[in-house]
Amino acid sequence: MGTRSARDSVVIPTGFDPGSYPCVRSLSRRGVRTIVASEHENVMAAASRFCDESVVIPPPDDDLLAYRDALLGLAARPSVRTIVPVRPRDQYLFARYRESFENYVSVVTPPLETLNVAIDRVRLIEAAEQAGVPVPDTRRLGEVDDWSGKQIVKARYNLLADEYLDGYSERDSDVVKELEHLAPGEWPDREELHDEMLHEPIVQEFVESTDEYVFCASYDRGDALATFQHRQVRGDSYTGGGGVYRETVDIPELDAVGRQLLDHLDWHGPACIEYMRGADTGEFVLTEINPRMWQSLACAVHSGADFPYYYWLQATDRADEIEPKYDVGTGSHLLYGEIGHLLSIYQENSPLVDRPSLPGRALEIATSCYAVPQFDTLRLDDPMPFLSGVQRVLSGDR
């Protein structure tokens, strides 16, 4: 990989985030020294032969400021040039404490006011409407008195923190991923939902869709540096969730709505936007935006859209070297996610999404793995991340 200079290091903070491994692999192969930082000692990225150093840091769930200070301590190393935002809290910390981080490194993050729009799904829907992007009907739980339609309940905020909620201190944060499907006429227990989501959630109409899609991009102060699209074939659950098998696409209408939203927000840095294609209209309807590296990042890198490297180039003032391209039709499997998908058929229930046949879906997964033998972490030249992930799943360590 050649001789590395004392300044060529990157910090990749992670829990068990699937997006961290493609970051380590991509940047190491580009000659960058990789430092994986986690509260866990058995994360897949740290098991990789492309990981140069692993460091144990405090968990962000326990104390957000201790996690911030640990990242700042790594940023203060003379060799470190930037930190890649992989976890939900990373961009929030970079934006809120920008001056502290930029004393040491360059971080590519939108301003806090812009980031707050992405994190608050109520404000995001309003911004998308202003940009002309189709959105589902969205209201706060307390504003809903008509339960006759198909609806879902989910967290209002991508991240719960004191910037958004009273009762939280600078040290407190939570990530709420629960999603409730409500059948027409089903009246939910508002207090129970509030307690489950840790704040007042939102209610959205359930979008009848043909497929789920993702539009990803790297932006520089409102200008697109690179974009990417994939269709989600299977998610964490049979009802949806993060992609565990995806195939790259290039759809002009999806590109248009993706750019419309990010242009309107004057976006800066990486972004992953989820859309549902309406079954009746064919429109791409906004679901949410993640302002960081994403679960299906490996699919993008497999196809040639090397977003970890794009981030590195942008952070090191070399954005003009980005050559955006990717191959359409590339697929990639997150194998333990495929297993989780099968388990969801057995363990979960939705009044809005038909449960598929377990044997039929298992055959579908096996067939696609045979037809498209490309995987997020299973790599013959670097087997330990996959083995580490299997060990973690078998041990029940989540």
C-alpha positions as CSV (number, residue, x, y, z in Angstrom):
1,M,0.0,0.0,0.0
2,G,3.0,2.2,0.0
3,T,4.6,4.5,2.6
4,R,2.1,6.6,4.6
5,S,2.8,10.1,5.8
6,A,2.4,11.1,9.4
7,R,-0.8,13.0,8.5
8,D,-2.6,10.3,6.6
9,S,-4.9,8.9,9.3
10,V,-8.7,8.7,9.7
11,V,-10.9,7.9,12.6
12,I,-14.0,5.7,12.0
13,P,-16.3,5.6,15.1
14,T,-18.7,2.6,15.1
15,G,-20.9,0.4,17.2
16,F,-22.0,-2.6,15.1
17,D,-22.8,-0.3,12.2
18,P,-22.6,-2.1,8.8
19,G,-21.3,1.0,7.1
20,S,-18.1,1.1,9.1
21,Y,-16.4,-1.9,7.3
22,P,-16.6,-0.4,3.8
23,C,-15.1,2.8,5.2
24,V,-12.1,0.9,6.7
25,R,-11.6,-1.2,3.6
26,S,-12.0,1.6,1.1
27,L,-9.7,4.1,2.9
28,S,-7.0,1.6,3.8
29,R,-6.8,0.5,0.1
30,R,-6.3,4.2,-0.8
31,G,-3.3,4.4,1.5
32,V,-5.0,6.0,4.5
33,R,-4.2,4.7,8.0
34,T,-7.5,3.6,9.6
35,I,-8.3,3.9,13.3
36,V,-11.6,2.2,14.4
37,A,-13.0,3.7,17.6
38,S,-15.8,1.8,19.5
39,E,-17.0,0.9,23.0
40,H,-17.1,-2.7,21.8
41,E,-14.0,-4.9,21.3
42,N,-15.5,-7.2,18.7
43,V,-16.8,-4.9,16.0
44,M,-16.4,-6.2,12.4
45,A,-14.5,-3.2,11.2
46,A,-11.8,-3.7,13.9
47,A,-11.4,-7.4,12.9
48,S,-10.5,-6.4,9.3
49,R,-6.9,-6.7,8.1
50,F,-7.5,-3.2,6.7
51,C,-7.8,-1.8,10.2
52,D,-4.5,-0.4,11.4
53,E,-5.6,0.4,15.0
54,S,-8.6,-0.1,17.2
55,V,-9.4,2.1,20.2
56,V,-11.9,1.6,23.0
57,I,-13.9,4.8,23.7
58,P,-17.0,5.5,25.9
59,P,-20.4,4.5,24.5
60,P,-22.4,7.5,23.3
61,D,-25.6,6.0,24.9
62,D,-24.1,6.5,28.4
63,D,-22.5,10.0,28.1
64,L,-22.6,12.0,24.9
65,L,-20.0,14.4,26.1
66,A,-17.6,11.6,27.1
67,Y,-18.0,10.2,23.6
68,R,-17.4,13.6,22.1
69,D,-14.3,14.1,24.2
70,A,-12.9,10.7,23.2
71,L,-13.3,11.6,19.5
72,L,-11.7,15.0,20.2
73,G,-8.8,13.2,21.9
74,L,-8.3,11.1,18.7
75,A,-8.7,14.2,16.5
76,A,-5.9,15.9,18.4
77,R,-3.4,13.3,17.2
78,P,-1.1,15.0,14.6
79,S,-1.7,12.1,12.1
80,V,-5.5,12.4,12.1
81,R,-7.0,14.4,9.3
82,T,-10.7,13.7,9.7
83,I,-13.4,11.6,11.3
84,V,-16.0,9.8,9.2
85,P,-19.6,10.1,10.4
86,V,-21.0,6.6,10.7
87,R,-23.1,6.7,13.9
88,P,-26.4,8.8,14.3
89,R,-24.7,11.1,16.9
90,D,-21.6,11.9,14.9
91,Q,-22.8,14.6,12.6
92,Y,-24.8,16.1,15.4
93,L,-21.6,16.5,17.5
94,F,-19.6,17.7,14.6
95,A,-22.2,20.4,13.8
96,R,-22.9,21.4,17.4
97,Y,-19.2,21.5,18.5
98,R,-17.8,22.4,15.1
99,E,-15.2,24.8,16.4
100,S,-13.8,22.2,18.9
101,F,-13.4,19.6,16.2
102,E,-12.1,22.0,13.6
103,N,-9.3,23.0,16.0
104,Y,-7.8,19.6,15.1
105,V,-9.4,18.1,12.0
106,S,-11.7,18.9,9.0
107,V,-15.2,17.5,9.4
108,V,-17.7,17.6,6.5
109,T,-21.0,18.5,8.1
110,P,-23.9,20.8,7.4
111,P,-24.5,23.7,9.8
112,L,-26.5,22.8,12.9
113,E,-29.6,24.6,11.7
114,T,-29.6,22.6,8.5
115,L,-28.9,19.4,10.3
116,N,-31.8,20.0,12.7
117,V,-34.2,20.0,9.7
118,A,-32.9,16.6,8.7
119,I,-33.2,15.2,12.2
120,D,-36.7,16.6,12.9
121,R,-39.0,14.7,10.6
122,V,-41.8,17.3,11.0
123,R,-39.5,20.1,9.7
124,L,-38.1,17.8,7.1
125,I,-41.5,17.2,5.6
126,E,-42.2,20.9,5.6
127,A,-38.9,21.5,3.8
128,A,-39.6,18.8,1.2
129,E,-43.0,20.3,0.5
130,Q,-41.3,23.6,-0.1
131,A,-38.9,21.9,-2.5
132,G,-41.7,20.3,-4.4
133,V,-40.9,16.7,-3.3
134,P,-43.8,14.3,-2.7
135,V,-44.3,13.5,1.0
136,P,-46.7,11.4,3.1
137,D,-49.3,13.2,5.3
138,T,-47.4,13.7,8.6
139,R,-48.7,15.0,11.9
140,R,-47.8,14.9,15.6
141,L,-49.5,12.2,17.6
142,G,-51.5,14.7,19.6
143,E,-52.9,16.3,16.5
144,V,-54.4,13.0,15.1
145,D,-58.1,12.2,15.7
146,D,-58.9,10.3,12.6
147,W,-57.6,6.7,12.6
148,S,-59.7,5.4,9.7
149,G,-56.8,5.1,7.3
150,K,-53.6,2.9,7.1
151,Q,-51.0,4.7,9.3
152,I,-47.6,4.3,10.9
153,V,-46.2,5.8,14.1
154,K,-42.5,6.5,14.4
155,A,-40.1,8.8,16.2
156,R,-40.2,12.5,15.3
157,Y,-36.5,12.8,15.7
158,N,-33.7,10.7,14.3
159,L,-31.8,11.5,17.4
160,L,-33.1,12.6,20.8
161,A,-30.9,15.2,22.4
162,D,-31.2,18.4,24.4
163,E,-31.2,20.5,21.2
164,Y,-34.7,19.1,20.6
165,L,-36.2,18.0,23.8
166,D,-36.7,19.5,27.3
167,G,-35.4,17.2,30.1
168,Y,-32.3,16.1,28.2
169,S,-28.9,17.5,29.2
170,E,-25.9,17.8,26.9
171,R,-24.8,14.4,28.1
172,D,-28.1,12.6,27.2
173,S,-29.1,11.1,23.9
174,D,-31.2,8.3,22.5
175,V,-31.9,6.7,19.2
176,V,-35.4,5.4,18.7
177,K,-36.0,2.9,15.9
178,E,-39.4,1.5,16.8
179,L,-42.1,1.7,14.2
180,E,-45.8,0.9,14.8
181,H,-48.1,-0.2,12.0
182,L,-51.8,0.6,12.6
183,A,-54.7,-1.0,10.8
184,P,-57.6,1.2,9.7
185,G,-59.8,2.0,12.6
186,E,-57.1,0.9,15.2
187,W,-56.9,3.5,18.0
188,P,-53.4,3.4,19.6
189,D,-52.6,4.0,23.2
190,R,-51.1,7.5,23.0
191,E,-49.5,7.3,26.4
192,E,-47.9,4.0,25.7
193,L,-46.5,5.2,22.4
194,H,-45.1,8.3,24.0
195,D,-43.4,6.2,26.6
196,E,-42.1,3.7,24.0
197,M,-40.7,6.5,21.8
198,L,-39.4,8.6,24.7
199,H,-41.1,11.7,23.2
200,E,-44.2,12.7,21.2
201,P,-43.9,10.7,18.0
202,I,-45.4,11.4,14.6
203,V,-48.1,9.7,12.6
204,Q,-47.7,9.2,8.9
205,E,-50.0,7.8,6.2
206,F,-48.9,4.4,5.1
207,V,-47.6,4.7,1.5
208,E,-48.8,1.9,-0.7
209,S,-45.6,1.3,-2.8
210,T,-44.1,-0.9,-5.5
211,D,-40.6,-0.6,-4.2
212,E,-38.3,1.2,-1.8
213,Y,-35.3,3.2,-3.1
214,V,-32.3,5.1,-1.8
215,F,-30.7,8.3,-3.2
216,C,-27.3,9.0,-1.8
217,A,-25.1,12.0,-2.4
218,S,-22.0,13.9,-1.4
219,Y,-22.6,17.7,-1.4
220,D,-20.4,20.7,-1.1
221,R,-22.4,23.7,0.2
222,G,-25.4,23.1,-2.0
223,D,-23.6,21.6,-5.0
224,A,-23.7,17.9,-5.8
225,L,-20.2,16.2,-6.0
226,A,-21.5,12.7,-6.5
227,T,-24.9,10.9,-6.4
228,F,-26.0,7.2,-6.3
229,Q,-29.2,5.2,-6.3
230,H,-30.3,1.7,-5.4
231,R,-33.5,-0.3,-5.2
232,Q,-34.0,-2.1,-1.9
233,V,-35.0,-5.7,-2.7
234,R,-35.2,-6.8,1.0
235,G,-34.9,-5.0,4.3
236,D,-34.1,-5.9,7.9
237,S,-37.7,-6.9,8.2
238,Y,-40.3,-8.2,5.7
239,T,-42.1,-4.9,6.5
240,G,-39.1,-2.8,5.4
241,G,-36.2,-1.2,7.4
242,G,-32.6,-0.8,6.3
243,G,-31.6,-2.6,3.1
244,V,-30.0,-6.1,3.4
245,Y,-30.1,-6.8,-0.4
246,R,-30.1,-4.0,-2.9
247,E,-29.4,-3.5,-6.6
248,T,-28.1,-0.2,-8.1
249,V,-30.3,1.7,-10.5
250,D,-30.3,5.0,-12.4
251,I,-33.7,6.6,-12.5
252,P,-34.0,10.2,-13.7
253,E,-37.1,10.9,-11.6
254,L,-35.4,9.7,-8.4
255,D,-32.3,11.8,-9.2
256,A,-34.6,14.8,-9.6
257,V,-36.4,14.5,-6.3
258,G,-33.2,13.7,-4.5
259,R,-31.4,16.7,-5.8
260,Q,-34.4,19.0,-5.3
261,L,-34.4,18.3,-1.6
262,L,-30.7,18.6,-1.0
263,D,-30.4,21.7,-3.2
264,H,-33.3,23.3,-1.2
265,L,-31.5,22.5,2.1
266,D,-28.2,23.9,0.7
267,W,-26.7,20.6,1.9
268,H,-23.1,20.0,2.8
269,G,-21.6,16.5,3.3
270,P,-22.9,13.0,2.8
271,A,-26.6,12.2,2.8
272,C,-28.8,9.1,2.3
273,I,-32.5,9.7,1.5
274,E,-35.1,7.0,1.5
275,Y,-38.1,7.0,-0.9
276,M,-41.1,4.9,-1.5
277,R,-42.5,4.6,-5.1
278,G,-46.2,5.2,-4.9
279,A,-48.2,2.2,-6.3
280,D,-50.9,4.5,-7.7
281,T,-48.9,7.6,-8.8
282,G,-45.4,6.2,-9.5
283,E,-44.1,9.2,-7.6
284,F,-41.1,8.9,-5.3
285,V,-42.4,9.8,-1.8
286,L,-39.9,10.9,0.9
287,T,-39.4,8.7,3.9
288,E,-36.4,10.2,5.7
289,I,-32.9,11.4,5.4
290,N,-29.8,10.1,7.1
291,P,-27.0,12.7,7.3
292,R,-24.1,10.2,7.5
293,M,-22.7,7.0,6.1
294,W,-25.5,4.4,5.7
295,Q,-26.2,0.7,6.3
296,S,-26.0,-0.2,2.6
297,L,-22.8,1.7,1.9
298,A,-21.0,-1.5,0.8
299,C,-23.4,-1.7,-2.2
300,A,-22.4,1.8,-3.4
301,V,-18.7,1.0,-3.0
302,H,-19.0,-2.3,-4.8
303,S,-20.5,-0.5,-7.8
304,G,-17.8,2.1,-7.9
305,A,-19.4,5.0,-5.9
306,D,-16.7,5.2,-3.2
307,F,-18.3,7.6,-0.8
308,P,-15.8,7.0,2.1
309,Y,-13.1,8.1,-0.3
310,Y,-15.2,11.0,-1.5
311,Y,-15.6,12.1,2.1
312,W,-11.8,11.9,2.6
313,L,-11.1,13.9,-0.5
314,Q,-13.6,16.6,0.5
315,A,-12.2,16.7,4.1
316,T,-8.7,17.1,2.8
317,D,-9.5,19.9,0.3
318,R,-9.3,17.7,-2.7
319,A,-13.0,17.5,-3.7
320,D,-12.0,18.4,-7.3
321,E,-10.5,14.9,-7.5
322,I,-13.8,13.2,-7.1
323,E,-14.8,11.2,-10.2
324,P,-18.5,10.3,-9.6
325,K,-19.5,7.0,-11.3
326,Y,-21.1,3.7,-10.5
327,D,-22.3,0.6,-12.4
328,V,-26.0,0.0,-12.7
329,G,-27.2,-3.5,-11.8
330,T,-24.7,-4.2,-9.0
331,G,-26.2,-6.1,-6.1
332,S,-24.9,-6.7,-2.5
333,H,-26.1,-8.8,0.4
334,L,-25.7,-8.2,4.1
335,L,-25.8,-11.8,5.0
336,Y,-26.7,-11.6,8.7
337,G,-29.3,-9.0,7.7
338,E,-30.8,-11.6,5.4
339,I,-31.0,-14.0,8.3
340,G,-32.7,-11.3,10.3
341,H,-35.2,-10.8,7.5
342,L,-36.2,-14.5,7.7
343,L,-36.5,-14.2,11.4
344,S,-38.8,-11.3,11.1
345,I,-41.3,-13.4,9.1
346,Y,-41.5,-15.7,12.1
347,Q,-41.3,-13.1,14.9
348,E,-43.1,-10.0,13.6
349,N,-46.6,-9.1,12.5
350,S,-48.0,-6.2,10.6
351,P,-51.6,-5.4,9.8
352,L,-50.4,-3.4,6.7
353,V,-47.9,-5.7,5.0
354,D,-48.7,-9.2,3.9
355,R,-46.4,-11.8,5.5
356,P,-44.5,-13.7,2.9
357,S,-44.0,-17.5,2.8
358,L,-41.0,-18.4,5.0
359,P,-39.8,-21.3,2.7
360,G,-40.5,-19.1,-0.4
361,R,-38.5,-16.2,0.9
362,A,-35.7,-18.5,2.0
363,L,-35.5,-19.9,-1.5
364,E,-35.6,-16.4,-2.9
365,I,-32.6,-15.3,-0.7
366,A,-30.6,-18.5,-1.6
367,T,-31.3,-18.0,-5.3
368,S,-30.2,-14.3,-5.2
369,C,-27.1,-15.1,-3.2
370,Y,-26.2,-17.7,-5.9
371,A,-27.0,-15.4,-8.8
372,V,-25.3,-12.4,-7.2
373,P,-22.5,-13.7,-5.0
374,Q,-21.4,-10.3,-3.7
375,F,-21.5,-9.5,0.0
376,D,-21.0,-6.6,2.3
377,T,-18.6,-8.3,4.7
378,L,-18.0,-11.8,3.3
379,R,-14.7,-11.3,1.5
380,L,-12.2,-14.0,0.7
381,D,-9.3,-11.6,1.0
382,D,-10.5,-10.4,4.5
383,P,-12.6,-13.1,6.2
384,M,-12.4,-12.0,9.8
385,P,-15.1,-9.3,9.7
386,F,-17.7,-11.8,8.5
387,L,-16.6,-14.4,11.1
388,S,-16.7,-11.8,13.8
389,G,-20.2,-10.8,12.8
390,V,-21.4,-14.4,12.8
391,Q,-19.9,-14.9,16.3
392,R,-21.7,-11.8,17.5
393,V,-25.0,-12.9,16.1
394,L,-24.7,-16.4,17.6
395,S,-23.7,-15.1,21.0
396,G,-26.7,-12.7,21.0
397,D,-24.4,-9.7,21.5
398,R,-26.4,-6.8,19.9
